[in-house]
Amino acid sequence: MQLKIAICDDDASQREYLLELVGLWAKKNRHLAKVRQYAGAEEFLFAYSEEKDFDILLLDIEMPKISGIELAKTVRRGDEAVQIVFITGYYEYFSDGFDVSALHYLIKPVDKGKLYPVLDRAVKHLAYRQRHVLISTSEGDIKVSLADILYVEAENVHVVIHTEQGNYRTRTTLGRFMEQLDDTFFKTHRSFVVGLKYITKITKTEITMINGDVIPISRGMYNEVHAALIKYL
């Protein structure tokens, strides 16, 4: 696979170290990877204003002026596909990743045994974005990327597929539609299936999605939903 990867860290030695690890991983897996280094968020954002085709971002969190979290928020506002991996020396930042659908956190010092599985998962997610479902609606058949589906809602003899681009209603059962989905989706309620990557908050009784919609969790299902979310992250 052809990949464009950014390493953003104000520590030059850390950038060079990650560059070497990423290069070895790409060679081992026969990926054609173009890796760019940036000494800070401002430098990256300047380049990003001209080139918005990055696939994977390896972001240090503790950077001067603009943190990795703020950088990720800026990027995420216009790009739901890019895979974001935070690199930090502190566990306390983990909860901030929900706001930007971070793929993973890596604690410094990073080693290849932890980095490589995360990069493998990033590639899997990027490939997944290329998958589509064909939805039959009253206006004809519409092809929708699985990666664009926020959640699916059962409505009598129909299901409504909710995406950030719009909603699509088709005549089928929730169970039959779920056959087209994968393990990045989870059934939280008899009438709802959610995309795990778009969850921003979870409580004992409900989930908040990235667009602000609130989805119920069936009684006794919280532990299963929480476990599925942790496994996804």
N, C-alpha and C positions, 0 to 999 in steps of 0.2 A: 504494500500500500504506500502511496505517496503521502507524506505528512509534512506539515509545517509546524514547528515547535518553537515556543519562546521560553527562554529562561530569564527571569527578572529577579535580580538580587543585587543589593548594594555592596556585597562582599565579592570581590573579584576572584578570590580563591575558591569560593563556593560555586560561582558560575563555571569556572574551569573544571571543577570536579564533576558537576552535574553534566556538563557538556561531554566529558569523557564517558560517563556512565550511559548517557543517552545514545552516544555514538556506538558503543559496544552492543547495546540492546538492539538498535536498528540493524546493525550488521548481522547479528545472530538471527534475527527474525526476517531478514531480507526486506526490510522496509527502506524506501528511498526517503530519507529524512533530511529536511532543510532546517537546521537549528540556528536560531538567532539569539544573541545575548544582549541584555539590557541592564544598565547599572542602576536603574531606578524607574519608578512608575511614570514620571514625566517623559523620560526617554522612550519608554515603550509606547505611551499614548500618542506621542508625536508620530512614531512610525505607524501605529495602528490607524491613525487618521487617513493614511494613504493605502495601507494594506490590511484589509479586514478578513483575510482568508486563513487565519491561524486555526489549527486543529487542536493543539494541546498547549496549555499555559502552565508552567511551573513557577509559582509565585511565592517569593518570600513575603511573610506577613509584616514583619517589623522593618519597614523602610522609612526613611525620613520624608517629611512633607506629605506624601500620599502613601498610605499603607496598601498592602496587597489586597486587603478586603475591599477598600474603596476602589482600587483599580478594577477588581473583579466585578463590582457593582456597575461600574461604567461600561465595561465590555458586555456584561450580561444584558443590559438594556437593549442592545441591538443584535445580540447573537446568543441564541439558545442552544446552539450546536457545540460550541467550543467546549472542550473538556478542561476543567480547572482543577489543578492540584496545588494545595497550599503546603508550604514548607515552613515549619516554625519550631521554635525551641520551647513553646509553652502550650500545654493542653487547654488552657482557659479560653483559647480562641475557637475551639471546635464548634460551639453553637452558632457562631456567625456564618458558618458555611451554608446553613439552610437558606439564607437570603439569596444566595447566588447559585444554588444547586451544585455545590462543589462535589467533585468526584471522590476526593480523598484528602486526608491530611497526613503528612509525613513529618515525623519528629527528627530534628537534627541530633546527631549526624546521620544523614541518609546513607543507607547501604543498598547495594543492588538487589539483595534478597527481598527488600520491601518495595523498592522503586519499580522493579521490572513487572511484578504482578499488576501494579497500578497502571503502568503504561499498557500492558496487555488488555486490561479492562477498558481503558480509554479507546483503544482501537476497536474493541468489540462494540462499544457504544456508538462510535462513529459509523461503523458498518451497519449497525442497527438502524441508524437514521435513514438509510437508503431503502428500508423496507416500507411497503405501503399496503393499505387495505383498500379494496374497492367497495364503495358504499352506494347502494341503490336508493335514490331519493325520488321524490315526485318530479324533480327537475332533470332527472337522468343520473347516470353513474358518475360518481366523483371519486378520484384517487386521493387518498389522504395518507400522509406519512405517519407511521406509528409514533414517531418521536414528537409529533405535533399534538397528540391527543392528551389532554389534561385529565379527563375522566369520562366515563360512560355511564349513562343513567337510564334505567329501565322505566318505561312509561306505557303501561298497559301492554299492547301487542307491538309496541315499537321500542327502540332504544334511541337515545339522543347522544351523539358523539360531540363532546365539548372540546373545542380547540381555541387557541388564542386568535385564530383567523376567523372563527365563526363556529356555529353549531349546525350539525347535520342530523336529520331524523330519518330513520329507516325502519322498515317493518321486519323485525326479527326478534328473537329472544335474547336476553342478556347472556345466557349460557352459550348459545350458538355463536354470538359475536365474540365471546371470550376465547373461542377456539382459534381465532386469528391473532390473539395477543401472545405476549411472552412473559417471562418472570419479572419484567420491570413494571408489571401491573399487578394489583392485588385487590381482591374483592373484600370491601370493608363492611358491606351491608347487602342485604338481599337485592337492593335496587341500585347499588353503586359499585363500580370498579374504578380505581384511581391509578394514575401514573405516579409511581413512587418518586420519580425525579422532580415532580412539581409540587410536592408537599413542603410547606413552609412551617407548619406548626401542627402538633398532635397533642390531644388531651385524652382523657379516659373515654370521652363520649363523642368527639368530633375531630375532623381534620380540616385545616385551612389550606387551600390551594394557592398557588402563586398569583392567581388572578383575583384572590379575595373570596372566592366561593367557599362555603362551608359544607363539608360532607359528613353525614352521620356515621358513627361506628356502632355496629350491632352490640348488644349487651354481651359481655364476656369475650369480645374479640380484640380488646385493646392489646393484650400481650402478643397475639399473633401478628397484628398490624405493626406494632412496634418492632418486633423481631424481623419482619420482612423489610422494614425501612432500614434498620441497622445493617442487615445483610447487604442491601443494595448499596448503602454508603460505603 
